[in-house]
Amino acid sequence: LGLPQLLQAAGHSHPKARVKSVIFLHQWGGPSHHDTFDMKPDAPAEVRGKYKPIASSLPGVRVCEKLPRMARLMDRVCQIRTLRHTMKNHNSAGYYSLSGYAPPSDDQRLRDTQDLFPAYGSIVDRLAPAAKGIPTFVAFPHVISDGSVTPGQHASFLGKAHDPLLITQDPNHSDFRLPELSLPASLSLDRLQARREMLKLVDQQSRLLEFSARARGIEAHHERAIAMLTSPGVKAAFDLSREPQAVRDRYGRTTYGQSCLLARRLVEAGAKFINVYFSQSIGGDRGGWDTHGFNDKPMYPILDNYLLPVLDQTLPTLIEDLETRGLLDTTLIVWVGEFGRTPRINKIAGRDHWPQCYPALLCGAGVKRGHVHGASDKLGAYPASDPQRPEDLSATLFHLLGIAPETEVRDALDRPLPISPGSVIEGILA
């Protein structure tokens, strides 16, 4: 940090870090609370839908009948029922969800530019990085998009040095591996480092590093890769073949299930912010949560056959696995989409985009167990109490990681911006 930033930071009372790692499970497409965790069984049929609620381990809280394993764990979960904003398009709402900053417009064609705010993990990498040789910010197994790439998935104006370690291979494939973490047999680390030093001399002679921020970012990528090559723990984390078959089966032999298992292994290796994207596309038979008659297919078969079974297999397994290993006391799981779904079901048996009221689940370090924050109205359309915004969630995450939300970074025009314009949600803190 330069002197102005150091002086500015000195004026903040930095919170004590209560979370070592965040697993951010982004539910691309937008899940409905009506069909999951905030059901309205007394509402009209076109609102309540076909699912019935069942009792959970948290007295007074019922969940969808298709989620029996989650029902048994709700006494460990902190549920926010009243997230809300006004962005109705996936790309704009997705950027809001991934960065905690409202987009300049509600536009499906919102372009991914260096003017927009960085991803949460990139902020963490800038201000509170992991130990040397450990990736701070890891994202997988997709680059999400809706027509165009969704902003908020990388470091933006912070520079490429703070981009995530991005993996787009499928952890569910038998040949899943990371070739960038393996050296050819004929190339030792010493030889690789010597080659890097030679390239630095060439770059310095051409004055490339002096004038090109992009080149400096690429150089930082190379240095980080070399550091990871020397870290047995990082290489081991990506080797899912080390896991017992029974554990892999419990997570589910799906891309999402094995991605959540990989997230747990990365927590063990020391990564601090892990983005797991549920799907690459917003909807479809094996896509995301966009269930308003996607490709003219009604939502219930997609929910019955894929979305709800995957949710009920993988999220409970991740919670229980972290708890068994003693990691849930230092790790925070965040399960959230970019918005929710409409209270009323449309004519082709689907729910449309609805950012006015939607849920988030948190579990683990720093938040209350068995807690419901806020209430939606009788139709689940709007917050009835304690409305929260995505920037409030971002402020809470930074606070729990020990980073003051008012800490400033400089954008592409050298303007100071707080890393979160929101307020910490005090009511959910343990």
C-alpha positions in Angstrom: 0.0 0.0 0.0 1.1 3.5 -0.7 1.4 6.2 2.0 -2.1 7.6 1.5 -3.7 4.2 1.8 -1.5 3.4 4.8 -2.6 6.6 6.5 -6.3 5.9 5.6 -6.1 2.3 6.9 -4.5 3.5 10.1 -7.7 5.4 10.9 -9.8 2.2 10.9 -10.4 -0.1 13.8 -9.7 -3.4 12.0 -11.9 -6.2 13.2 -10.4 -9.4 14.5 -10.5 -12.2 11.9 -13.0 -14.8 12.9 -12.9 -16.7 9.6 -9.9 -18.2 8.0 -11.6 -19.4 4.8 -14.8 -18.7 2.9 -16.4 -21.2 0.6 -18.7 -19.1 -1.6 -21.2 -21.4 -3.3 -22.7 -19.3 -6.1 -26.0 -20.6 -7.2 -26.1 -19.2 -10.8 -29.6 -18.8 -12.1 -31.2 -17.8 -8.8 -32.9 -20.4 -6.5 -36.5 -19.8 -5.3 -37.1 -19.6 -1.5 -40.6 -20.7 -2.1 -39.4 -24.1 -3.2 -36.5 -24.5 -0.7 -36.1 -22.7 2.6 -38.9 -20.1 3.1 -42.0 -21.8 1.9 -45.5 -20.3 2.0 -47.9 -23.3 2.5 -50.8 -21.0 3.4 -50.5 -18.9 0.2 -52.7 -19.5 -2.9 -51.7 -22.5 -5.0 -50.0 -20.4 -7.7 -47.7 -19.1 -5.0 -47.1 -22.1 -2.7 -46.4 -24.5 -5.6 -46.6 -28.3 -5.4 -44.1 -29.0 -2.7 -45.1 -29.5 1.0 -43.0 -28.3 3.9 -41.4 -30.7 6.4 -40.2 -30.0 9.9 -36.5 -29.4 10.4 -34.0 -29.7 13.3 -34.6 -26.0 14.1 -38.0 -25.7 15.9 -40.5 -23.6 13.9 -38.5 -23.7 10.7 -39.8 -25.9 7.9 -38.1 -26.6 4.5 -39.1 -28.3 1.3 -40.0 -32.0 1.5 -37.4 -32.6 -1.2 -34.6 -31.6 1.2 -34.7 -34.1 4.1 -30.9 -34.0 4.7 -30.9 -30.2 4.8 -33.8 -30.4 7.2 -31.7 -32.3 9.7 -29.0 -29.6 9.6 -31.0 -26.4 9.9 -30.0 -26.1 13.5 -26.4 -25.5 12.3 -27.4 -22.9 9.6 -27.8 -19.2 9.7 -30.5 -18.2 7.2 -31.0 -14.7 5.8 -34.5 -14.5 4.3 -34.5 -10.9 3.1 -31.8 -10.1 0.6 -33.1 -7.7 -2.0 -32.1 -5.4 -4.8 -33.5 -4.2 -8.2 -31.4 -6.0 -10.8 -33.6 -8.4 -12.9 -31.0 -9.5 -15.4 -28.6 -12.3 -14.7 -25.4 -10.5 -15.6 -26.1 -7.4 -13.7 -27.4 -9.2 -10.7 -24.6 -11.7 -10.9 -22.0 -9.0 -10.8 -23.8 -7.5 -7.8 -23.7 -10.9 -6.1 -20.0 -11.5 -6.8 -18.7 -8.1 -6.0 -21.1 -6.5 -3.5 -21.3 -3.4 -5.8 -24.4 -2.3 -7.6 -23.9 -2.4 -11.4 -24.2 0.9 -13.4 -27.3 -0.5 -15.2 -29.6 -3.4 -15.1 -28.6 -4.8 -18.5 -28.2 -8.4 -19.6 -25.4 -7.1 -21.9 -23.5 -5.6 -19.0 -19.9 -5.9 -20.3 -17.0 -7.2 -18.2 -14.6 -4.2 -18.1 -11.8 -2.9 -15.9 -14.1 -0.1 -14.7 -16.2 -2.5 -12.6 -15.5 -3.7 -9.1 -13.3 -6.7 -8.3 -14.5 -10.1 -7.0 -14.5 -10.6 -3.2 -11.6 -13.0 -3.4 -9.4 -10.5 -5.3 -10.0 -7.9 -2.6 -8.9 -10.5 0.0 -5.9 -11.3 -2.0 -4.9 -7.6 -2.1 -5.5 -6.9 1.6 -5.1 -10.1 3.5 -3.4 -12.7 1.3 -2.8 -16.3 2.2 0.7 -17.6 3.1 3.3 -17.6 0.4 2.9 -20.4 -2.0 -0.8 -20.8 -1.2 -3.4 -19.4 -3.6 -5.6 -16.9 -1.7 -8.4 -16.9 -4.2 -9.5 -19.9 -6.2 -12.4 -20.2 -8.6 -13.9 -23.2 -10.4 -15.2 -25.1 -12.3 -16.7 -22.5 -14.7 -16.5 -19.0 -16.1 -20.2 -18.0 -15.8 -22.0 -16.0 -18.4 -25.4 -15.2 -19.8 -24.7 -14.3 -23.4 -21.5 -12.5 -22.3 -19.1 -13.2 -19.5 -20.6 -12.0 -16.2 -18.5 -9.3 -14.5 -17.2 -9.7 -10.9 -15.2 -13.0 -11.4 -11.7 -11.5 -11.4 -9.5 -8.7 -10.0 -10.6 -6.0 -12.5 -8.7 -2.7 -11.8 -6.7 -4.3 -9.0 -4.6 -6.0 -11.7 -4.0 -9.5 -12.9 -1.8 -10.3 -9.9 -4.9 -10.6 -7.8 -7.0 -12.7 -10.3 -8.2 -16.0 -9.0 -6.4 -19.3 -9.6 -9.1 -20.3 -12.2 -9.7 -24.0 -12.9 -12.2 -24.8 -15.7 -11.6 -28.5 -15.8 -14.3 -30.8 -14.4 -13.3 -32.3 -11.0 -15.7 -35.1 -11.7 -13.7 -36.3 -14.7 -11.3 -39.3 -14.1 -8.5 -37.4 -15.7 -8.9 -34.2 -13.6 -5.5 -32.6 -13.0 -3.7 -29.3 -13.1 -0.9 -29.4 -15.6 0.2 -25.9 -14.6 1.2 -27.4 -11.2 3.4 -30.1 -12.8 6.8 -29.7 -14.4 8.1 -31.7 -17.4 10.4 -34.4 -16.2 13.3 -32.7 -18.0 12.8 -29.3 -16.3 13.8 -28.8 -12.7 12.6 -25.9 -10.5 16.1 -24.5 -10.6 16.1 -24.5 -14.4 12.7 -23.0 -14.5 13.7 -20.2 -12.2 16.8 -19.6 -14.3 14.7 -19.2 -17.3 12.4 -16.7 -15.5 15.5 -14.7 -14.5 16.6 -14.6 -18.1 13.2 -13.5 -19.3 13.2 -10.7 -16.7 16.5 -9.4 -18.2 14.9 -9.4 -21.6 11.8 -7.6 -20.3 13.9 -5.0 -18.5 15.9 -4.3 -21.6 12.7 -3.8 -23.6 11.4 -1.6 -20.7 8.2 -3.8 -20.8 7.9 -4.2 -17.1 8.3 -0.4 -16.6 5.4 0.6 -18.8 3.0 -2.3 -18.9 0.8 -3.1 -16.0 -0.5 -6.1 -17.8 3.0 -7.5 -18.1 3.6 -6.9 -14.4 0.4 -8.9 -13.7 1.6 -11.7 -15.9 5.0 -11.7 -14.1 3.1 -12.0 -10.8 1.3 -15.0 -12.2 4.5 -16.6 -13.1 6.0 -16.0 -9.6 2.8 -17.4 -8.0 2.9 -20.5 -10.2 6.6 -21.1 -9.3 5.7 -20.7 -5.6 2.9 -23.2 -5.9 5.1 -25.7 -7.7 7.2 -25.8 -4.5 4.2 -26.4 -2.3 3.4 -30.1 -1.8 0.2 -29.2 0.0 -1.3 -27.3 -2.9 -0.4 -30.0 -5.4 -1.9 -32.6 -3.1 -5.1 -30.5 -2.6 -5.9 -30.9 -6.3 -5.4 -34.6 -6.3 -8.9 -35.9 -5.7 -7.7 -39.5 -6.2 -6.4 -39.3 -2.6 -9.9 -39.2 -1.3 -11.6 -42.4 -0.3 -14.2 -43.5 -2.9 -16.9 -43.4 -0.2 -16.2 -39.7 0.5 -16.4 -38.9 -3.1 -19.7 -40.8 -3.4 -21.1 -38.9 -0.5 -20.5 -35.5 -2.2 -22.0 -36.8 -5.3 -20.5 -37.8 -8.6 -21.4 -34.5 -10.2 -19.3 -31.6 -11.3 -20.8 -29.5 -8.4 -20.4 -32.3 -5.9 -16.7 -32.9 -6.7 -16.1 -29.2 -6.8 -17.4 -28.8 -3.2 -15.1 -31.7 -2.2 -12.2 -29.8 -3.9 -13.2 -26.7 -1.9 -12.8 -28.6 1.3 -9.4 -29.8 0.3 -8.3 -26.2 -0.6 -9.5 -25.0 2.8 -7.2 -27.7 4.4 -4.3 -26.4 2.2 -4.8 -22.8 3.4 -6.8 -21.1 0.6 -8.8 -18.1 1.9 -11.6 -17.4 -0.6 -13.0 -20.2 -2.8 -15.7 -19.5 -5.4 -17.6 -22.6 -6.5 -20.0 -21.9 -9.4 -23.0 -24.2 -9.4 -23.2 -24.2 -13.2 -21.9 -22.4 -16.3 -25.3 -21.7 -17.8 -28.2 -20.1 -16.0 -30.6 -23.0 -16.6 -31.6 -26.1 -18.5 -31.6 -29.8 -17.6 -28.1 -29.7 -16.1 -27.7 -26.0 -15.8 -28.5 -23.5 -13.1 -31.5 -22.4 -11.1 -33.3 -20.4 -13.9 -36.5 -22.2 -13.7 -39.1 -20.1 -15.6 -39.8 -22.6 -18.3 -36.2 -22.7 -19.5 -36.3 -23.8 -23.2 -40.0 -24.3 -22.7 -39.5 -27.0 -20.1 -41.5 -26.6 -16.9 -39.5 -26.1 -13.7 -40.7 -29.0 -11.6 -39.0 -31.9 -13.5 -35.7 -29.9 -13.4 -36.1 -29.3 -9.6 -37.3 -32.9 -9.0 -34.6 -34.6 -11.0 -31.6 -32.4 -10.6 -31.5 -29.2 -8.7 -33.0 -30.2 -5.4 -31.3 -33.7 -5.2 -27.9 -32.1 -5.9 -28.5 -29.5 -3.3 -29.7 -32.0 -0.7 -26.7 -34.3 -1.3 -23.8 -31.9 -1.6 -24.4 -29.0 0.8 -25.2 -31.3 3.8 -22.1 -33.4 3.0 -19.9 -30.3 2.9 -21.2 -29.1 6.2 -20.8 -32.4 7.9 -17.4 -33.1 6.4 -16.0 -29.7 7.6 -17.5 -30.2 11.0 -16.1 -33.7 11.4 -12.6 -32.5 10.5 -12.8 -29.6 12.9 -12.8 -27.0 10.1 -16.2 -25.6 10.5 -15.0 -23.4 13.4 -12.7 -21.5 11.0 -14.5 -21.8 7.7 -17.7 -20.0 6.5 -19.9 -21.5 3.9 -22.1 -19.0 1.9 -24.8 -20.4 -0.3 -26.5 -17.7 -2.4 -27.7 -16.9 -5.9 -27.9 -13.6 -7.8 -31.6 -13.2 -7.0 -34.7 -15.3 -6.3 -37.9 -16.2 -8.2 -41.3 -14.7 -8.4 -43.9 -15.6 -5.9 -46.4 -16.5 -8.6 -45.8 -19.3 -11.0 -46.2 -18.3 -14.6 -48.3 -20.0 -17.3 -45.7 -22.6 -18.2 -45.2 -23.7 -14.6 -42.1 -21.6 -13.8 -41.0 -18.7 -11.6 -39.5 -15.6 -13.2 -36.6 -13.4 -12.0 -37.3 -11.8 -8.6 -34.6 -9.7 -6.8 -37.0 -8.0 -4.4 -36.7 -10.8 -1.8 -34.4 -13.9 -1.8 -32.4 -16.1 0.6 -28.9 -16.8 1.6 -27.6 -19.6 3.8 -24.5 -19.2 5.9 -22.9 -21.9 8.0 -19.8 -22.1 10.1 -17.4 -19.6 11.6 -18.5 -16.2 12.8 -22.3 -16.6 12.4 -25.1 -17.9 14.6 -26.1 -21.5 14.5 -29.8 -22.2 14.0 -30.8 -18.6 13.3 -33.2 -17.0 10.9 -32.6 -13.3 10.1 -35.5 -11.3 8.7 -38.9 -12.3 7.5 -40.6 -12.2 4.1 -44.2 -11.2 3.8 -47.1 -13.7 3.5 -46.5 -14.3 -0.2 -42.7 -14.2 0.0 -42.7 -11.2 -2.3 -41.0 -8.5 -0.2 -39.1 -8.3 3.1 -41.5 -7.8 6.1 -38.6 -7.1 8.4 -34.8 -6.6 8.3 -34.2 -6.1 4.6 -30.5 -6.6 3.5 -28.6 -5.8 0.4 -25.8 -7.6 -1.3 -23.4 -4.9 -0.1 -24.4 -5.7 3.5 -23.5 -9.3 2.9 -20.1 -8.2 1.4 -19.4 -6.0 4.4 -20.2 -8.9 6.7 -17.8 -11.3 4.9 -14.9 -8.8 4.9 -15.6 -8.0 8.6 -15.4 -11.7 9.5 -12.2 -12.1 7.6 -10.7 -9.3 9.6 -10.8 -6.6 6.9 -12.6 -3.3 7.7 -15.4 -2.8 5.1 -14.6 0.9 4.8 -11.0 0.1 3.7 -10.4 1.9 0.4 -8.9 0.7 -2.9 -8.2 2.8 -6.0 -10.1 2.2 -9.2 -8.9 2.5 -12.8 -9.3 6.3 -12.5 -7.4 6.4 -9.2 -10.5 7.2 -7.3 -10.8 5.9 -3.7 -13.6 3.4 -3.2 -14.5 1.4 0.0 -14.2 -2.3 -0.5 -17.9 -2.5 0.6 -20.4 0.3 0.6 -22.7 -1.8 2.9 -23.2 -2.3 6.6 -22.2 -5.4 8.6 -25.3 -7.5 9.4 -24.7 -7.5 13.2 -27.8 -9.7 13.8 -26.2 -12.8 12.3 -22.8 -12.6 14.1 -22.1 -15.2 16.7 
